[in-house]
Amino acid sequence: MTDKTALIIGASRGLGAAMAEALADTHHIIAVARTTGALEELDDRIQAKGGSATLAPMDITNTDAMATLCRGIHDRWGRLDLWVHAAIHAAPLSPANHIDAKDWKKSVDINANAVSVLIPFIAPLLGDTGQAVFFDDATARGGQFYGAYGATKAAQISLAQSWAAETQRTGPKVHILEPKPMPTATRARFFPGEARDTLTLADQEAQRLLSLL
């Protein structure tokens, strides 16, 4: 049984789930996502490997729920060793002058506002020795039809970059990594019909990214 803890936000599928499974060999996983069924399936896979997980089916845009989660982590474990932020809302592709107001609000709430709340909540749990990981997606910034996703993803990464600069000497260590293209549901929304067998599998990419920490 490991005494290390890893909080994976956006753990139900794709890269988040792959990171959770890869880290389960060395960490107790605290898995956050909205989809209970997918979290339970993740837990089954982690347990089959001999690991352990705590499931937290929550909406990260609910500030009270995130405060409760972080207080619970503090009360039970006292700290976090690693935070991996893989939650993202991929709004439908749209010209900038046709972005749906609901899609824009959801993108801002999930991709930017939630992170601005989570950083001050989670930073004390990480202390000066923990690590945080964010995933950039530079191909979407300024690209045609990526307005809602690209703008709010850029806001998220800008927050992470500022935090990384501010904590360079004091910790926690903040990593901003750029994954290779993977056959995830998010990518399928942006590239329908793409040959998925040419892409890097999420579990392989998780191992590569973890090697960079």
SEKE-156457 format. One record per residue: residue number from 1; residue in one letter; x, y, z of N, C-alpha, C, O in turn. Coordinates in steps of 0.2 Angstrom, whole numbers, plus 5000, padded with zeros to 4 digits. Example, Ala and Ser with C-alpha at 12.3 -4.5 7.8 and 13.67 -1.06 7.14 Angstrom:
BEGIN
FIRO   k r  nc1  nc2  nc3 cac1 cac2 cac3  cc1  cc2  cc3  oc1  oc2  oc3
FIRO   1 A 5066 4972 5039 5062 4978 5039 5066 4984 5039 5071 4983 5042
FIRO   2 S 5064 4989 5035 5068 4995 5036 5064 5000 5039 5067 5006 5040
END
This chain:
BEGIN
FIRO   k r  nc1  nc2  nc3 cac1 cac2 cac3  cc1  cc2  cc3  oc1  oc2  oc3
FIRO   1 M 5004 4994 5000 5000 5000 5000 5004 5006 5000 5009 5007 5004
FIRO   2 T 5003 5011 4995 5007 5017 4995 5004 5022 4999 4998 5022 5000
FIRO   3 D 5009 5027 5001 5006 5032 5005 5006 5039 5001 5005 5044 5003
FIRO   4 K 5008 5038 4995 5008 5044 4990 5000 5044 4987 4997 5040 4986
FIRO   5 T 4999 5051 4986 4992 5052 4983 4992 5056 4977 4996 5060 4976
FIRO   6 A 4988 5054 4972 4987 5058 4966 4980 5060 4965 4976 5055 4965
FIRO   7 L 4979 5066 4964 4972 5069 4962 4972 5069 4955 4975 5073 4952
FIRO   8 I 4967 5066 4952 4966 5066 4944 4959 5069 4943 4954 5066 4944
FIRO   9 I 4959 5075 4940 4953 5078 4939 4952 5077 4931 4956 5079 4927
FIRO  10 G 4946 5074 4929 4944 5072 4923 4947 5065 4922 4950 5064 4916
FIRO  11 A 4945 5061 4927 4948 5054 4927 4944 5049 4923 4946 5043 4923
FIRO  12 S 4938 5051 4921 4934 5045 4919 4935 5042 4912 4933 5037 4910
FIRO  13 R 4939 5046 4908 4941 5043 4901 4947 5047 4898 4950 5051 4901
FIRO  14 G 4949 5044 4892 4954 5047 4889 4961 5048 4893 4963 5043 4896
FIRO  15 L 4965 5053 4892 4971 5054 4895 4971 5054 4903 4975 5051 4906
FIRO  16 G 4965 5057 4906 4965 5057 4913 4964 5050 4916 4967 5048 4921
FIRO  17 A 4960 5046 4913 4959 5039 4915 4966 5035 4914 4968 5031 4918
FIRO  18 A 4969 5036 4908 4976 5033 4907 4981 5035 4912 4985 5031 4915
FIRO  19 M 4981 5041 4914 4986 5044 4919 4984 5041 4926 4989 5039 4930
FIRO  20 A 4978 5040 4928 4976 5037 4934 4978 5030 4934 4981 5028 4939
FIRO  21 E 4977 5026 4929 4979 5019 4929 4987 5019 4929 4990 5014 4933
FIRO  22 A 4990 5023 4926 4998 5023 4926 5001 5024 4933 5006 5021 4935
FIRO  23 L 4997 5029 4936 5000 5031 4943 4998 5027 4948 5000 5027 4954
FIRO  24 A 4993 5022 4947 4990 5018 4952 4995 5013 4955 4994 5010 4961
FIRO  25 D 5001 5012 4951 5006 5007 4954 5010 5011 4960 5013 5007 4964
FIRO  26 T 5010 5017 4960 5014 5021 4965 5010 5025 4969 5013 5028 4974
FIRO  27 H 5004 5027 4968 5000 5032 4971 4993 5029 4973 4990 5025 4969
FIRO  28 H 4990 5031 4978 4983 5030 4979 4979 5036 4975 4981 5042 4975
FIRO  29 I 4974 5034 4971 4971 5038 4966 4965 5041 4969 4961 5038 4971
FIRO  30 I 4964 5048 4968 4958 5051 4970 4955 5054 4963 4958 5058 4960
FIRO  31 A 4950 5050 4961 4948 5051 4954 4942 5055 4954 4937 5054 4957
FIRO  32 V 4942 5061 4950 4936 5066 4950 4934 5066 4943 4938 5067 4938
FIRO  33 A 4927 5065 4942 4924 5066 4935 4916 5066 4937 4914 5065 4942
FIRO  34 R 4913 5068 4932 4905 5069 4933 4902 5062 4932 4896 5061 4934
FIRO  35 T 4905 5057 4928 4902 5051 4926 4903 5046 4931 4909 5043 4931
FIRO  36 T 4898 5044 4935 4900 5039 4940 4901 5032 4937 4906 5029 4940
FIRO  37 G 4898 5030 4932 4899 5023 4929 4906 5023 4927 4909 5018 4927
FIRO  38 A 4908 5028 4923 4915 5028 4921 4920 5027 4926 4926 5024 4925
FIRO  39 L 4919 5031 4932 4924 5031 4937 4924 5024 4940 4929 5021 4942
FIRO  40 E 4918 5021 4941 4918 5014 4943 4922 5009 4939 4925 5004 4942
FIRO  41 E 4921 5010 4933 4925 5006 4928 4933 5007 4929 4936 5002 4929
FIRO  42 L 4934 5013 4930 4941 5015 4931 4944 5011 4938 4949 5008 4938
FIRO  43 D 4940 5012 4943 4941 5008 4949 4942 5001 4948 4947 4998 4951
FIRO  44 D 4938 4998 4944 4939 4990 4943 4946 4989 4940 4949 4984 4942
FIRO  45 R 4948 4993 4935 4954 4992 4932 4960 4993 4937 4965 4989 4937
FIRO  46 I 4959 4998 4941 4965 5000 4946 4965 4994 4951 4971 4992 4953
FIRO  47 Q 4959 4992 4953 4960 4986 4958 4962 4980 4955 4966 4976 4959
FIRO  48 A 4961 4979 4949 4963 4973 4945 4971 4973 4945 4974 4967 4945
FIRO  49 K 4974 4979 4945 4981 4979 4945 4984 4979 4952 4990 4980 4953
FIRO  50 G 4980 4979 4957 4982 4979 4964 4983 4986 4967 4985 4987 4973
FIRO  51 G 4980 4991 4964 4980 4998 4966 4974 4999 4970 4969 4995 4971
FIRO  52 S 4973 5006 4972 4967 5008 4976 4965 5015 4974 4970 5019 4971
FIRO  53 A 4959 5016 4974 4956 5023 4972 4951 5025 4976 4947 5021 4979
FIRO  54 T 4950 5032 4977 4944 5035 4980 4940 5038 4974 4943 5042 4971
FIRO  55 L 4934 5037 4973 4930 5040 4968 4926 5046 4970 4923 5046 4976
FIRO  56 A 4927 5051 4967 4923 5057 4968 4919 5060 4962 4922 5064 4959
FIRO  57 P 4913 5057 4961 4909 5060 4956 4906 5067 4957 4901 5067 4961
FIRO  58 M 4910 5072 4954 4908 5079 4956 4909 5083 4950 4912 5081 4945
FIRO  59 D 4905 5089 4950 4906 5094 4945 4911 5099 4947 4910 5102 4952
FIRO  60 I 4916 5100 4943 4922 5104 4945 4920 5111 4945 4923 5116 4948
FIRO  61 T 4914 5113 4942 4912 5120 4942 4908 5122 4948 4906 5127 4949
FIRO  62 N 4907 5117 4953 4903 5118 4959 4908 5119 4964 4912 5115 4967
FIRO  63 T 4909 5126 4966 4914 5128 4970 4914 5125 4977 4919 5123 4980
FIRO  64 D 4907 5124 4980 4906 5121 4986 4909 5114 4986 4912 5111 4991
FIRO  65 A 4907 5110 4981 4909 5103 4980 4917 5103 4980 4920 5098 4983
FIRO  66 M 4920 5107 4977 4927 5107 4976 4931 5108 4983 4936 5106 4985
FIRO  67 A 4927 5113 4987 4930 5115 4994 4929 5109 4998 4934 5107 5002
FIRO  68 T 4923 5105 4998 4922 5099 5002 4927 5094 5000 4930 5090 5004
FIRO  69 L 4929 5093 4993 4934 5088 4991 4940 5089 4994 4944 5085 4997
FIRO  70 C 4943 5095 4994 4949 5097 4996 4950 5097 5004 4955 5095 5006
FIRO  71 R 4945 5099 5007 4944 5098 5014 4945 5090 5016 4948 5088 5021
FIRO  72 G 4941 5086 5012 4941 5079 5014 4948 5076 5012 4950 5072 5016
FIRO  73 I 4952 5078 5007 4958 5076 5006 4963 5078 5012 4967 5074 5014
FIRO  74 H 4962 5084 5014 4966 5086 5020 4965 5082 5026 4970 5080 5029
FIRO  75 D 4959 5081 5027 4957 5077 5034 4959 5070 5033 4961 5067 5039
FIRO  76 R 4959 5067 5027 4961 5060 5027 4968 5059 5026 4971 5054 5029
FIRO  77 W 4971 5062 5021 4978 5061 5020 4983 5067 5022 4989 5065 5022
FIRO  78 G 4980 5072 5023 4985 5078 5025 4988 5082 5020 4991 5087 5021
FIRO  79 R 4989 5079 5014 4992 5082 5008 4991 5078 5002 4987 5073 5002
FIRO  80 L 4993 5081 4996 4993 5078 4990 5000 5078 4987 5004 5083 4989
FIRO  81 D 5002 5073 4984 5009 5073 4981 5008 5075 4973 5013 5078 4971
FIRO  82 L 5003 5074 4970 5002 5076 4963 4995 5077 4961 4990 5074 4964
FIRO  83 W 4994 5083 4957 4988 5084 4954 4989 5084 4947 4993 5088 4944
FIRO  84 V 4984 5080 4944 4984 5080 4936 4977 5083 4934 4972 5080 4936
FIRO  85 H 4978 5088 4930 4971 5091 4928 4970 5090 4921 4973 5092 4916
FIRO  86 A 4966 5085 4920 4964 5083 4913 4957 5084 4911 4955 5082 4905
FIRO  87 A 4953 5088 4915 4946 5090 4913 4946 5095 4908 4950 5100 4908
FIRO  88 I 4942 5094 4903 4941 5099 4898 4934 5099 4895 4931 5094 4894
FIRO  89 H 4932 5105 4893 4926 5105 4889 4927 5107 4882 4930 5112 4880
FIRO  90 A 4926 5102 4877 4927 5103 4870 4921 5106 4867 4917 5101 4864
FIRO  91 A 4920 5112 4866 4914 5115 4863 4914 5113 4855 4919 5112 4852
FIRO  92 P 4908 5113 4853 4908 5111 4845 4911 5116 4841 4911 5122 4843
FIRO  93 L 4914 5114 4836 4918 5119 4832 4913 5124 4829 4907 5122 4827
FIRO  94 S 4915 5130 4828 4910 5135 4826 4914 5141 4824 4919 5143 4827
FIRO  95 P 4912 5145 4819 4915 5151 4817 4914 5156 4823 4909 5156 4827
FIRO  96 A 4919 5161 4824 4919 5165 4830 4912 5169 4830 4910 5171 4836
FIRO  97 N 4910 5171 4825 4904 5175 4825 4897 5171 4826 4892 5173 4825
FIRO  98 H 4898 5164 4827 4892 5160 4828 4893 5156 4834 4889 5151 4835
FIRO  99 I 4897 5157 4839 4898 5153 4845 4892 5154 4849 4889 5159 4850
FIRO 100 D 4889 5148 4851 4883 5148 4855 4885 5150 4862 4890 5148 4865
FIRO 101 A 4880 5154 4865 4882 5158 4871 4882 5152 4877 4886 5153 4881
FIRO 102 K 4878 5147 4876 4879 5142 4881 4885 5138 4881 4888 5136 4886
FIRO 103 D 4887 5137 4875 4894 5133 4874 4900 5137 4876 4904 5135 4879
FIRO 104 W 4899 5144 4875 4904 5148 4878 4905 5148 4885 4910 5148 4888
FIRO 105 K 4899 5149 4888 4898 5149 4896 4901 5143 4899 4905 5143 4903
FIRO 106 K 4899 5137 4896 4901 5131 4898 4909 5130 4898 4912 5127 4902
FIRO 107 S 4912 5132 4892 4919 5132 4891 4923 5136 4896 4928 5134 4899
FIRO 108 V 4920 5142 4897 4923 5147 4902 4923 5144 4909 4928 5144 4913
FIRO 109 D 4917 5141 4911 4916 5138 4917 4921 5133 4919 4924 5132 4924
FIRO 110 I 4921 5128 4914 4925 5122 4915 4933 5123 4914 4937 5121 4918
FIRO 111 N 4934 5126 4908 4941 5127 4906 4945 5132 4910 4951 5131 4910
FIRO 112 A 4942 5137 4912 4945 5143 4915 4943 5144 4922 4947 5144 4927
FIRO 113 N 4937 5146 4923 4935 5147 4930 4936 5142 4935 4938 5144 4941
FIRO 114 A 4935 5136 4933 4936 5130 4938 4943 5130 4940 4945 5129 4946
FIRO 115 V 4948 5131 4935 4955 5131 4937 4957 5136 4941 4961 5136 4946
FIRO 116 S 4954 5142 4940 4955 5148 4945 4953 5147 4952 4956 5150 4957
FIRO 117 V 4948 5143 4953 4946 5141 4960 4950 5135 4962 4952 5135 4968
FIRO 118 L 4952 5130 4958 4955 5124 4961 4963 5126 4963 4965 5123 4967
FIRO 119 I 4966 5130 4959 4973 5132 4961 4974 5134 4968 4978 5131 4972
FIRO 120 P 4970 5139 4970 4971 5141 4978 4968 5135 4982 4970 5135 4988
FIRO 121 F 4963 5131 4980 4961 5126 4985 4966 5120 4985 4967 5118 4991
FIRO 122 I 4970 5119 4980 4974 5113 4980 4981 5115 4982 4985 5110 4984
FIRO 123 A 4983 5121 4980 4990 5123 4982 4992 5121 4989 4998 5118 4990
FIRO 124 P 4988 5123 4994 4991 5121 5001 4991 5113 5002 4996 5111 5006
FIRO 125 L 4988 5109 4998 4988 5102 4999 4995 5100 4996 4998 5095 4998
FIRO 126 L 4997 5103 4991 5003 5101 4987 5009 5103 4991 5015 5100 4991
FIRO 127 G 5009 5109 4995 5014 5111 4999 5020 5113 4994 5019 5116 4988
FIRO 128 D 5026 5113 4997 5032 5115 4992 5035 5109 4989 5040 5110 4985
FIRO 129 T 5033 5103 4990 5036 5097 4987 5031 5093 4982 5034 5089 4978
FIRO 130 G 5025 5095 4982 5020 5092 4977 5021 5094 4970 5025 5099 4969
FIRO 131 Q 5018 5091 4965 5018 5093 4958 5011 5094 4955 5006 5090 4957
FIRO 132 A 5010 5098 4951 5004 5099 4947 5005 5098 4940 5011 5100 4937
FIRO 133 V 5001 5095 4936 5002 5094 4929 4996 5097 4925 4990 5095 4926
FIRO 134 F 4997 5101 4920 4992 5103 4915 4994 5101 4908 5000 5100 4907
FIRO 135 F 4989 5101 4904 4990 5099 4897 4988 5104 4892 4983 5106 4892
FIRO 136 D 4993 5106 4888 4992 5112 4883 4990 5108 4877 4991 5102 4876
FIRO 137 D 4987 5113 4873 4985 5111 4866 4985 5116 4861 4981 5120 4859
FIRO 138 A 4992 5118 4860 4993 5124 4856 4990 5124 4849 4989 5129 4846
FIRO 139 T 4989 5118 4846 4986 5118 4839 4979 5121 4839 4977 5123 4833
FIRO 140 A 4976 5122 4845 4969 5124 4844 4969 5132 4845 4964 5135 4843
FIRO 141 R 4974 5135 4847 4974 5142 4849 4974 5146 4842 4979 5146 4838
FIRO 142 G 4969 5150 4841 4969 5154 4835 4967 5150 4829 4967 5153 4823
FIRO 143 G 4966 5144 4829 4964 5140 4823 4957 5141 4821 4953 5143 4825
FIRO 144 Q 4955 5140 4815 4949 5141 4812 4944 5137 4816 4945 5131 4817
FIRO 145 F 4938 5140 4818 4932 5136 4822 4934 5134 4829 4930 5131 4832
FIRO 146 Y 4940 5135 4831 4942 5133 4838 4940 5138 4843 4942 5138 4849
FIRO 147 G 4937 5144 4842 4936 5150 4846 4935 5148 4853 4939 5150 4858
FIRO 148 A 4929 5145 4855 4927 5144 4862 4932 5139 4865 4935 5141 4871
FIRO 149 Y 4934 5134 4862 4939 5129 4865 4946 5132 4866 4949 5132 4871
FIRO 150 G 4948 5135 4860 4955 5138 4860 4956 5143 4865 4961 5144 4868
FIRO 151 A 4951 5148 4865 4952 5154 4870 4952 5152 4877 4956 5154 4881
FIRO 152 T 4947 5147 4879 4947 5145 4886 4952 5141 4888 4955 5141 4894
FIRO 153 K 4955 5136 4883 4961 5132 4885 4967 5137 4886 4971 5135 4890
FIRO 154 A 4967 5142 4882 4973 5146 4882 4973 5150 4889 4978 5151 4892
FIRO 155 A 4967 5152 4891 4966 5155 4898 4968 5150 4903 4972 5152 4908
FIRO 156 Q 4966 5144 4903 4968 5139 4908 4976 5138 4908 4979 5138 4914
FIRO 157 I 4979 5138 4902 4986 5137 4902 4990 5143 4904 4995 5143 4907
FIRO 158 S 4987 5149 4903 4990 5155 4905 4990 5156 4913 4995 5158 4916
FIRO 159 L 4985 5153 4916 4985 5153 4923 4990 5148 4926 4994 5150 4931
FIRO 160 A 4991 5142 4923 4996 5138 4925 5003 5140 4924 5007 5139 4928
FIRO 161 Q 5004 5144 4918 5011 5147 4917 5012 5152 4922 5018 5152 4925
FIRO 162 S 5008 5156 4924 5009 5161 4930 5010 5157 4936 5015 5159 4940
FIRO 163 W 5007 5152 4938 5008 5148 4944 5015 5145 4944 5018 5145 4949
FIRO 164 A 5016 5142 4938 5023 5139 4937 5029 5144 4939 5034 5143 4942
FIRO 165 A 5028 5150 4936 5033 5155 4937 5033 5158 4944 5039 5159 4947
FIRO 166 E 5028 5158 4947 5027 5161 4954 5030 5156 4959 5033 5158 4964
FIRO 167 T 5030 5149 4957 5032 5144 4962 5039 5141 4960 5041 5136 4963
FIRO 168 Q 5042 5144 4955 5048 5141 4953 5053 5139 4958 5057 5134 4958
FIRO 169 R 5054 5144 4963 5059 5143 4968 5056 5140 4975 5060 5137 4979
FIRO 170 T 5050 5141 4975 5047 5139 4982 5043 5132 4981 5041 5129 4987
FIRO 171 G 5041 5130 4975 5036 5124 4975 5029 5126 4976 5028 5131 4979
FIRO 172 P 5024 5122 4974 5025 5116 4971 5028 5116 4964 5027 5122 4961
FIRO 173 K 5030 5111 4961 5032 5111 4954 5026 5110 4949 5023 5106 4950
FIRO 174 V 5026 5115 4945 5020 5115 4940 5023 5113 4933 5027 5117 4930
FIRO 175 H 5020 5108 4930 5022 5106 4924 5016 5107 4919 5010 5106 4920
FIRO 176 I 5018 5110 4913 5014 5111 4907 5016 5107 4902 5021 5108 4898
FIRO 177 L 5013 5101 4900 5015 5096 4895 5010 5096 4889 5004 5098 4890
FIRO 178 E 5013 5095 4883 5009 5094 4877 5008 5087 4875 5013 5084 4872
FIRO 179 P 5003 5084 4876 5002 5077 4873 5002 5076 4866 5000 5081 4862
FIRO 180 K 5004 5070 4864 5004 5069 4857 4996 5067 4855 4992 5066 4859
FIRO 181 P 4994 5068 4849 4987 5066 4847 4986 5059 4849 4989 5055 4847
FIRO 182 M 4980 5059 4852 4977 5052 4854 4970 5051 4852 4967 5056 4850
FIRO 183 P 4968 5045 4851 4961 5043 4849 4956 5044 4854 4953 5039 4856
FIRO 184 T 4956 5050 4857 4951 5051 4862 4944 5054 4859 4944 5056 4854
FIRO 185 A 4939 5054 4864 4933 5057 4862 4933 5064 4860 4930 5067 4855
FIRO 186 T 4938 5068 4864 4938 5075 4862 4941 5076 4855 4939 5080 4851
FIRO 187 R 4946 5072 4854 4949 5073 4847 4945 5071 4841 4945 5074 4836
FIRO 188 A 4941 5066 4843 4936 5064 4838 4931 5069 4836 4928 5069 4830
FIRO 189 R 4929 5073 4841 4925 5079 4840 4928 5084 4835 4924 5087 4831
FIRO 190 F 4934 5085 4835 4938 5090 4831 4940 5087 4825 4940 5091 4820
FIRO 191 F 4941 5081 4824 4944 5078 4818 4940 5071 4816 4942 5066 4817
FIRO 192 P 4933 5072 4815 4929 5066 4813 4932 5063 4807 4934 5066 4802
FIRO 193 G 4932 5057 4807 4934 5053 4801 4942 5052 4801 4944 5049 4796
FIRO 194 E 4945 5055 4806 4953 5054 4806 4954 5046 4807 4951 5043 4810
FIRO 195 A 4960 5044 4804 4962 5037 4805 4965 5036 4812 4970 5039 4813
FIRO 196 R 4961 5033 4816 4963 5033 4823 4969 5028 4824 4972 5029 4829
FIRO 197 D 4970 5024 4820 4976 5019 4821 4983 5022 4820 4988 5019 4821
FIRO 198 T 4983 5029 4818 4989 5032 4817 4991 5036 4823 4996 5039 4823
FIRO 199 L 4986 5036 4828 4987 5041 4834 4990 5037 4840 4990 5030 4840
FIRO 200 T 4993 5040 4844 4996 5037 4850 4991 5035 4855 4987 5039 4857
FIRO 201 L 4991 5029 4858 4986 5026 4863 4987 5030 4869 4993 5032 4871
FIRO 202 A 4982 5032 4872 4982 5036 4879 4986 5033 4884 4990 5036 4887
FIRO 203 D 4986 5026 4885 4990 5023 4890 4998 5024 4888 5002 5024 4893
FIRO 204 Q 5000 5023 4882 5007 5024 4880 5009 5031 4881 5014 5033 4884
FIRO 205 E 5004 5036 4880 5006 5043 4881 5006 5045 4888 5011 5049 4890
FIRO 206 A 5002 5042 4892 5002 5043 4899 5009 5041 4902 5012 5045 4906
FIRO 207 Q 5012 5036 4900 5018 5033 4902 5024 5038 4900 5028 5040 4904
FIRO 208 R 5023 5041 4894 5028 5045 4891 5028 5052 4895 5033 5055 4897
FIRO 209 L 5022 5054 4896 5022 5061 4900 5024 5060 4907 5027 5065 4910
FIRO 210 L 5022 5055 4910 5025 5054 4917 5032 5053 4918 5035 5055 4923
FIRO 211 S 5035 5051 4912 5043 5050 4912 5046 5057 4912 5052 5058 4914
FIRO 212 L 5042 5062 4910 5045 5069 4910 5044 5073 4917 5048 5078 4918
FIRO 213 L 5041 5070 4922 5040 5073 4928 5047 5073 4932 5047 5075 4938
END
